[in-house]
Amino acid sequence: MYEQDIELAKLLLEKLTNLAQRGDKVRAELLAAQQELDQSSEIRDQRSSYTDILSRAAALLDRPDLQVESPETSELEQRVQALNEQLQEVDREAQQYRGLIGELEQRAPDLVSVASERAEPAPGSATTETAAMEPEPLADAPESFPDEPPHDMGTPEHSAEEQAENPPVATAVATEEPPAATDEEPATATDADSSIEALFSLESLKAEQAEFGRNAAIVIDATSVIERVPLYDRNLQGMDELTARDRLIRNVDRLSQELSGSFYLVFSSWHQPLVTYGNNVSNTFATGTGEGTKDGANRRLRQVVSDLREQQRRVCVVTGDRDLAESLSPDGVRIVGLGSFFNV
């Protein structure tokens, strides 16, 4: 291969790394601004009910020096909006480079491999090479939720009016117990080499599509998946969280080619994937207060579900979090446990 080709591929990877670092910086600024805005808004709201009383008291007592104006939040709101726009712009730019890298991976994997060795990755991030060379899950790991019946995704057999109706609520909800590890060594094949049937309960999902309706919105609690499904367990598989996230995105993209509907992966914090995925797969994450925590991820997931329900979409949520599942079920959201969605 030509040295110029390697240099171009290396520059692509380094550009994506720089964009990821830039995104991290903007995200940190956004988090700080959002926290300041939340605090100011809380103080303003608390004082709004009694500020006029204190104002009259200050005048009566001749103590104007004790009068304090409530915080003004308009500038902070503008800053939060501007930072959100910056973050979206970084993501759009990065998407172009991810697309080029993804095409190179398919047509010239050796070139990308050599370029990856020469490029300098961001601290703690997974390179394209490592994301493509991941071990198979433990063969005998038990199912996460053995008592759970399979649930459905959706088919084309329902009318638009039927699709707008609330879907039936599943009665089974995943338990909080994570799957136990076994002593067996992982298989040598990567998950990319595994059939889609080996990764997901595909036959069961396809068989029950007719009940739920075509074009369902499938919202995946990605934090729950990474904590509980062996294939994405960082300690079990010996990989960092960014690699685990990319692995999940890549496999869900493969699943999206087999099932109708759109898929929404919700992570607990900002994530810049190093893998390509189709338009019917969305990568979203918690921002602001609670970012990086399960509570933050749950808050973001509920918002995604609420937005989809406002669009009259049928929604199912894939999760292993019992409390989250129970909080969504009364809203007509169908709950699918991890043991019914993944082959774990």
C-alpha positions as CSV (number, residue, x, y, z in Angstrom):
1,M,0.0,0.0,0.0
2,Y,1.1,3.6,-0.7
3,E,2.5,5.6,2.1
4,Q,0.2,8.5,1.0
5,D,-2.8,6.2,1.5
6,I,-1.7,5.4,5.0
7,E,-1.1,9.0,5.8
8,L,-4.6,10.0,4.6
9,A,-6.2,7.2,6.6
10,K,-4.2,8.2,9.7
11,L,-5.3,11.9,9.3
12,L,-8.9,10.7,9.1
13,L,-8.5,8.8,12.4
14,E,-6.7,11.7,14.1
15,K,-9.3,14.1,12.9
16,L,-12.1,12.0,14.5
17,T,-10.0,11.8,17.7
18,N,-9.7,15.6,17.8
19,L,-13.4,16.0,17.2
20,A,-14.0,13.6,20.1
21,Q,-11.7,15.6,22.4
22,R,-13.4,18.8,21.2
23,G,-16.8,17.3,22.0
24,D,-15.6,16.3,25.5
25,K,-14.6,19.9,26.1
26,V,-17.9,21.4,24.9
27,R,-19.8,18.8,26.8
28,A,-18.0,19.7,30.1
29,E,-18.7,23.4,29.5
30,L,-22.4,22.5,28.7
31,L,-22.6,20.5,31.9
32,A,-21.2,23.4,34.0
33,A,-23.5,25.9,32.3
34,Q,-26.6,23.7,32.7
35,Q,-25.8,23.2,36.4
36,E,-25.5,26.9,36.9
37,L,-28.7,27.5,35.1
38,D,-30.5,24.9,37.1
39,Q,-29.3,26.4,40.4
40,S,-30.2,30.0,39.3
41,S,-33.7,28.9,38.1
42,E,-34.3,27.0,41.3
43,I,-33.4,30.1,43.4
44,R,-35.6,32.3,41.2
45,D,-38.5,30.0,41.4
46,Q,-38.2,29.6,45.2
47,R,-38.1,33.4,45.7
48,S,-40.9,34.2,43.3
49,S,-43.6,33.5,45.8
50,Y,-42.4,35.9,48.5
51,T,-40.1,38.5,46.9
52,D,-42.8,41.1,46.9
53,I,-43.3,40.6,50.7
54,L,-39.6,41.1,51.4
55,S,-39.6,44.2,49.2
56,R,-42.4,45.8,51.2
57,A,-40.7,44.8,54.4
58,A,-37.4,46.4,53.3
59,A,-39.3,49.6,52.5
60,L,-41.1,49.5,55.8
61,L,-37.9,48.9,57.8
62,D,-35.9,51.4,55.7
63,R,-33.4,48.7,54.8
64,P,-33.0,48.9,51.0
65,D,-29.6,47.4,51.4
66,L,-31.2,44.0,52.2
67,Q,-33.1,43.9,49.0
68,V,-31.6,41.3,46.5
69,E,-32.7,40.7,43.0
70,S,-33.5,37.2,41.9
71,P,-30.9,35.7,39.4
72,E,-31.4,36.6,35.8
73,T,-31.2,33.5,33.6
74,S,-31.6,34.7,30.1
75,E,-27.8,34.9,29.4
76,L,-27.3,31.4,30.9
77,E,-30.1,30.0,28.8
78,Q,-28.6,31.5,25.7
79,R,-25.2,30.0,26.6
80,V,-26.7,26.5,27.2
81,Q,-28.4,26.8,23.8
82,A,-25.2,27.9,22.1
83,L,-23.2,25.0,23.6
84,N,-25.9,22.5,22.6
85,E,-25.7,23.8,19.0
86,Q,-21.9,23.5,19.1
87,L,-22.1,19.9,20.3
88,Q,-24.6,19.0,17.6
89,E,-22.2,20.6,15.0
90,V,-19.3,18.6,16.3
91,D,-21.4,15.4,16.0
92,R,-22.5,16.3,12.4
93,E,-18.9,16.9,11.4
94,A,-17.7,13.7,13.1
95,Q,-20.4,11.8,11.2
96,Q,-18.7,12.6,7.9
97,Y,-15.4,11.3,9.1
98,R,-17.0,8.2,10.6
99,G,-18.6,7.4,7.3
100,L,-15.3,7.6,5.4
101,I,-13.5,5.5,8.0
102,G,-16.4,2.9,7.9
103,E,-16.1,2.7,4.1
104,L,-12.3,2.2,4.3
105,E,-12.8,-0.5,7.0
106,Q,-15.0,-2.4,4.6
107,R,-12.8,-2.0,1.5
108,A,-9.3,-1.8,2.9
109,P,-9.2,-3.1,6.5
110,D,-5.4,-3.6,6.4
111,L,-5.0,0.1,5.5
112,V,-7.1,1.2,8.5
113,S,-5.2,-1.2,10.7
114,V,-1.8,0.2,9.8
115,A,-3.1,3.8,10.0
116,S,-4.6,3.0,13.5
117,E,-1.2,1.9,14.7
118,R,0.4,5.2,13.6
119,A,-2.5,7.5,14.8
120,E,-2.6,8.8,18.3
121,P,-6.0,7.9,19.9
122,A,-7.8,10.0,22.5
123,P,-7.0,8.9,26.1
124,G,-9.3,6.0,27.0
125,S,-11.0,5.8,23.7
126,A,-11.3,2.7,21.5
127,T,-9.7,2.8,18.0
128,T,-11.4,1.6,14.9
129,E,-9.1,-1.4,15.0
130,T,-9.9,-2.6,18.5
131,A,-13.6,-2.0,17.9
132,A,-13.4,-4.5,15.0
133,M,-11.5,-7.2,16.9
134,E,-13.7,-8.0,19.9
135,P,-14.1,-11.5,21.5
136,E,-17.2,-13.6,21.4
137,P,-19.4,-13.7,24.5
138,L,-19.1,-16.6,27.0
139,A,-20.9,-19.5,25.5
140,D,-22.6,-20.8,28.7
141,A,-23.5,-17.5,30.3
142,P,-27.0,-17.8,31.7
143,E,-29.9,-15.8,30.5
144,S,-30.4,-12.5,32.3
145,F,-34.1,-13.1,32.9
146,P,-35.0,-16.8,32.5
147,D,-38.6,-16.4,33.6
148,E,-39.5,-13.8,31.0
149,P,-41.6,-14.6,28.0
150,P,-40.6,-13.2,24.6
151,H,-42.1,-9.9,23.3
152,D,-42.7,-8.5,19.9
153,M,-41.4,-5.6,17.8
154,G,-43.8,-4.9,14.9
155,T,-45.1,-5.8,11.4
156,P,-46.8,-4.2,8.5
157,E,-50.2,-5.7,9.1
158,H,-51.8,-2.9,11.1
159,S,-53.5,0.3,9.8
160,A,-52.3,3.8,10.7
161,E,-55.3,4.1,13.1
162,E,-54.3,1.0,14.9
163,Q,-50.7,2.1,15.1
164,A,-51.7,5.3,16.9
165,E,-53.4,3.3,19.7
166,N,-51.6,2.5,22.9
167,P,-49.9,-0.9,22.6
168,P,-50.6,-3.6,25.2
169,V,-48.3,-3.4,28.3
170,A,-46.1,-6.4,28.9
171,T,-46.7,-8.0,32.3
172,A,-43.2,-9.4,32.7
173,V,-40.4,-7.1,33.8
174,A,-36.7,-7.9,34.0
175,T,-35.3,-8.5,37.4
176,E,-32.4,-6.7,39.0
177,E,-30.1,-9.7,39.2
178,P,-27.3,-9.5,36.6
179,P,-26.2,-12.6,34.8
180,A,-23.4,-14.6,36.5
181,A,-20.1,-15.1,34.8
182,T,-18.8,-18.6,34.0
183,D,-15.3,-20.0,33.9
184,E,-15.4,-20.9,30.2
185,E,-13.1,-19.1,27.9
186,P,-14.6,-16.8,25.2
187,A,-14.9,-18.1,21.7
188,T,-12.3,-17.0,19.2
189,A,-14.8,-15.4,16.7
190,T,-15.8,-11.8,17.1
191,D,-19.4,-10.7,17.5
192,A,-19.2,-9.3,14.0
193,D,-18.6,-12.9,12.8
194,S,-21.6,-14.2,14.7
195,S,-24.9,-14.6,13.0
196,I,-27.6,-12.1,13.9
197,E,-29.6,-15.1,15.3
198,A,-26.7,-15.8,17.8
199,L,-26.8,-12.2,19.1
200,F,-30.6,-11.6,19.3
201,S,-33.8,-13.6,19.9
202,L,-34.6,-12.9,16.2
203,E,-37.0,-15.7,15.5
204,S,-39.2,-14.9,18.5
205,L,-39.1,-11.2,17.7
206,K,-40.1,-11.8,14.1
207,A,-42.8,-14.3,15.0
208,E,-44.5,-11.8,17.3
209,Q,-44.2,-8.7,15.1
210,A,-47.8,-8.9,14.0
211,E,-49.2,-8.1,17.4
212,F,-47.3,-4.9,18.0
213,G,-47.5,-3.1,14.6
214,R,-45.1,-1.9,12.0
215,N,-42.7,1.0,12.5
216,A,-42.5,0.7,16.3
217,A,-39.9,2.8,18.1
218,I,-37.6,0.5,20.0
219,V,-35.8,2.4,22.8
220,I,-32.8,0.6,24.3
221,D,-31.6,1.3,27.8
222,A,-28.0,0.9,26.8
223,T,-26.6,1.4,30.3
224,S,-28.7,-1.6,31.5
225,V,-27.4,-3.7,28.5
226,I,-23.8,-2.9,29.2
227,E,-24.2,-3.8,32.9
228,R,-26.1,-7.0,32.4
229,V,-25.6,-8.7,29.0
230,P,-22.3,-10.7,28.9
231,L,-21.3,-9.8,25.4
232,Y,-21.1,-6.1,26.4
233,D,-19.7,-6.6,30.0
234,R,-16.5,-4.7,30.1
235,N,-14.9,-6.8,32.8
236,L,-16.0,-10.1,31.4
237,Q,-14.8,-9.2,27.8
238,G,-11.7,-7.2,28.8
239,M,-12.6,-4.0,27.0
240,D,-13.3,-0.3,27.8
241,E,-16.8,1.2,27.9
242,L,-16.4,3.0,24.6
243,T,-15.6,-0.2,22.8
244,A,-18.6,-1.9,24.5
245,R,-20.9,1.0,23.4
246,D,-19.6,0.8,19.8
247,R,-20.2,-3.0,19.8
248,L,-23.8,-2.5,20.9
249,I,-24.4,0.2,18.3
250,R,-23.0,-2.0,15.6
251,N,-25.0,-5.0,16.5
252,V,-28.3,-3.0,16.9
253,D,-27.6,-1.6,13.4
254,R,-27.4,-5.2,12.1
255,L,-30.7,-6.0,13.9
256,S,-32.3,-2.9,12.4
257,Q,-31.9,-4.5,8.9
258,E,-34.0,-7.5,10.0
259,L,-36.8,-5.8,11.9
260,S,-39.1,-2.9,10.9
261,G,-39.1,0.2,13.1
262,S,-36.4,2.6,14.4
263,F,-34.0,2.0,17.2
264,Y,-32.9,4.5,19.9
265,L,-29.9,3.7,22.1
266,V,-29.8,5.8,25.2
267,F,-26.4,6.1,27.0
268,S,-25.7,7.7,30.4
269,S,-23.1,10.2,28.9
270,W,-21.9,11.7,25.7
271,H,-20.6,9.2,23.1
272,Q,-18.9,9.6,19.8
273,P,-19.1,6.3,18.0
274,L,-16.2,5.0,15.9
275,V,-18.6,2.7,14.0
276,T,-21.0,3.5,11.2
277,Y,-24.7,2.9,11.5
278,G,-27.9,3.5,9.5
279,N,-30.5,6.3,9.6
280,N,-32.9,4.1,11.5
281,V,-30.5,3.8,14.5
282,S,-30.1,6.8,16.8
283,N,-27.3,7.4,19.4
284,T,-28.5,9.7,22.2
285,F,-27.3,10.3,25.7
286,A,-27.9,12.2,29.0
287,T,-26.7,15.7,29.4
288,G,-26.8,18.3,32.2
289,T,-27.7,17.3,35.7
290,G,-27.1,13.5,36.3
291,E,-25.0,13.0,33.2
292,G,-22.8,9.9,33.6
293,T,-25.3,8.3,36.0
294,K,-28.0,5.8,35.7
295,D,-30.5,8.4,36.9
296,G,-29.4,10.7,34.2
297,A,-29.8,8.0,31.6
298,N,-33.3,7.1,32.8
299,R,-34.3,10.8,32.7
300,R,-33.1,11.0,29.1
301,L,-34.8,7.8,28.2
302,R,-38.1,8.9,29.6
303,Q,-37.8,12.1,27.6
304,V,-37.2,10.1,24.4
305,V,-40.2,8.0,25.1
306,S,-42.4,11.1,25.8
307,D,-41.3,12.7,22.5
308,L,-42.1,9.5,20.6
309,R,-45.5,9.1,22.2
310,E,-46.3,12.7,21.2
311,Q,-45.6,11.6,17.7
312,Q,-48.2,8.9,18.1
313,R,-45.5,6.2,17.8
314,R,-45.8,2.8,19.3
315,V,-43.0,2.5,21.8
316,C,-41.3,-0.5,23.4
317,V,-38.4,-0.1,25.8
318,V,-35.7,-2.8,26.2
319,T,-34.3,-2.7,29.7
320,G,-33.2,-4.7,32.7
321,D,-34.1,-2.0,35.2
322,R,-37.3,-3.0,37.0
323,D,-38.0,0.4,38.5
324,L,-37.7,2.1,35.1
325,A,-39.9,-0.5,33.5
326,E,-42.6,-0.1,36.1
327,S,-42.6,3.6,35.7
328,L,-43.1,3.4,32.0
329,S,-45.7,0.7,31.8
330,P,-48.7,2.8,32.9
331,D,-48.0,5.1,29.9
332,G,-48.8,2.4,27.4
333,V,-45.1,1.6,26.7
334,R,-44.4,-2.1,26.0
335,I,-41.5,-3.4,28.1
336,V,-39.1,-6.0,26.7
337,G,-36.6,-7.6,29.1
338,L,-33.0,-8.2,28.1
339,G,-33.5,-12.0,28.3
340,S,-36.2,-11.8,25.6
341,F,-34.3,-9.4,23.4
342,F,-30.7,-10.7,23.5
343,N,-29.4,-14.3,23.2
344,V,-27.4,-14.1,26.5
